[in-house]
Amino acid sequence: MRLGGRRESENIEDRRGQGGFRRGGFGRSMGGGFGGGRRVPVRGGIGVVGLLVVLGLSLALGIDPRLLLEGGTYEESAPAPQAPAPEMNDEMKRFVAAVLADTEDTWHAIFNAHGQTYQEPVLVLFAGGTRSGCGFAQSAVGPFYCPADRKVYLDLGFFDELQERFGAPGDFAQAYVIAHEVAHHVQTLMGTSARVREMQQRVSTAEANGLSVRMELQADCFAGIWAHHADRSRGVLETGDI
């Protein structure tokens, strides 16, 4: 991606190095899930889009996404103390800030075109685990958006997994993950998230899960809108990014 020299968002809250919890099992504490103990194995390469859908669904279900990706059993786990965080990766932080700024430019333009005002989210960088308006979460849950505090949460270690474990290397894959979580913020601003949560209270668990999947797919669509708009307006994509 061509992001060198571009504006960096100031809406970054860096919590790395503040202590927390070791990477590992995800203890159910996000709240609002549909219960644990489920097993929905997913085999083969699923790509970035499929991975984001799995991560979003795991957050809705309140379970470790590794269960959906690999199969297994779910167990409650108490968080363990974490050693001091490693040296901060400021280069990656600048990349995240540049991507976030680009999503801000895109959604400001789109909202303005429809006579509305875009409210920018805050992106929280953390290591191992952190508190959010939706409860405590560890890195195992993956990147997520919390509508209660309107913040995106990201452990930069996820980008290593994205490349090494899921076979999705490259800075555009990383940027797409950020854009996907920002898209959940857009859904909140549009009122879509609240309407879906209300619908989920009136339907079966299976139908509620289906609505969660559709929310994730719409967020992928919105991430694609960002990519298209950013490339058309600012030429950020390079050969091979898509």
Secondary structure as GFF3:
##gff-version 3
##sequence-region A 1 242
A	DSSP	beta_strand	12	14	.	.	.	ID=ss1
A	DSSP	alpha_helix	47	61	.	.	.	ID=ss2
A	DSSP	alpha_helix	65	70	.	.	.	ID=ss3
A	DSSP	alpha_helix	90	113	.	.	.	ID=ss4
A	DSSP	beta_strand	122	125	.	.	.	ID=ss5
A	DSSP	beta_strand	129	132	.	.	.	ID=ss6
A	DSSP	beta_strand	135	138	.	.	.	ID=ss7
A	DSSP	three_ten_helix	139	141	.	.	.	ID=ss8
A	DSSP	beta_strand	144	146	.	.	.	ID=ss9
A	DSSP	beta_strand	151	154	.	.	.	ID=ss10
A	DSSP	alpha_helix	157	164	.	.	.	ID=ss11
A	DSSP	alpha_helix	171	190	.	.	.	ID=ss12
A	DSSP	alpha_helix	192	200	.	.	.	ID=ss13
A	DSSP	alpha_helix	205	234	.	.	.	ID=ss14
###
